[in-house]
């Protein structure tokens, strides 16, 4: 579990950490982002996890398929991003 900065919402801090993991390749394309695992890792409620994944989805970093879950999006090969 991480020590959260009390001046920032937890969901933004979780989104930042996941964004970093995607950028470094720790979470490669098509990697499943389990809400249950994220809840346990950070000790937060499901709603907090969903806010973080919603932000990442809006940025195009993850995709969510109903009934399957959220996955790291494929990186574009054109150098954008």
C-alpha positions in Angstrom: 0.0 0.0 0.0 1.2 3.5 -0.7 1.1 6.5 1.5 -1.3 8.9 0.0 -0.8 12.7 -0.2 -3.7 14.1 1.9 -3.9 17.2 -0.3 -4.9 15.3 -3.5 -7.8 12.9 -4.2 -6.8 9.2 -3.9 -8.2 8.4 -7.3 -5.9 10.9 -9.0 -2.9 9.5 -7.2 -3.8 5.9 -8.3 -4.4 7.1 -11.9 -0.9 8.7 -11.8 0.7 5.5 -10.6 -1.1 3.3 -13.2 -0.2 5.9 -15.9 3.5 5.6 -14.9 3.3 1.8 -14.9 1.9 1.9 -18.4 4.6 4.4 -19.6 7.4 2.2 -18.2 6.0 -1.0 -19.7 5.3 -2.6 -16.3 1.7 -2.8 -17.6 2.1 -3.7 -21.3 -0.6 -3.4 -23.9 -3.6 -5.7 -23.3 -2.6 -6.1 -19.6 -5.8 -6.6 -17.5 -6.4 -4.0 -14.9 -8.3 -5.8 -12.2 -10.5 -3.6 -10.0 -10.3 -6.1 -7.2 -6.4 -6.2 -7.3 -6.2 -2.4 -7.4 -8.6 -2.1 -4.5 -6.5 -4.5 -2.5 -3.1 -3.0 -3.5 -4.2 0.6 -2.5 -6.7 -0.2 0.3 -9.4 1.9 -1.4 -13.1 1.5 -2.2 -14.3 0.2 -5.7 -15.7 3.7 -6.5 -12.2 5.2 -6.1 -10.8 2.6 -8.5 -13.6 3.3 -11.0 -12.8 7.1 -10.9 -9.2 6.3 -11.6 -9.9 4.0 -14.5 -12.5 6.4 -15.9 -9.8 9.1 -16.1 -7.4 6.7 -17.8 -10.1 5.6 -20.2 -10.8 9.3 -21.2 -7.1 9.7 -21.9 -7.1 6.7 -24.2 -4.6 4.8 -22.0 -7.1 1.9 -21.3 -10.1 0.4 -22.8 -13.0 -1.3 -21.0 -15.1 -4.1 -22.4 -18.3 -4.9 -20.5 -18.1 -8.4 -19.0 -14.4 -8.6 -19.6 -12.7 -5.8 -17.8 -10.3 -2.9 -18.4 -7.1 -3.4 -20.4 -4.1 -1.3 -21.3 -4.7 0.2 -24.8 -2.4 -0.7 -27.7 0.2 2.0 -28.3 0.2 3.8 -31.6 3.3 3.2 -33.7 3.2 6.7 -35.2 5.2 8.3 -32.4 2.2 10.2 -30.9 1.6 10.2 -27.2 
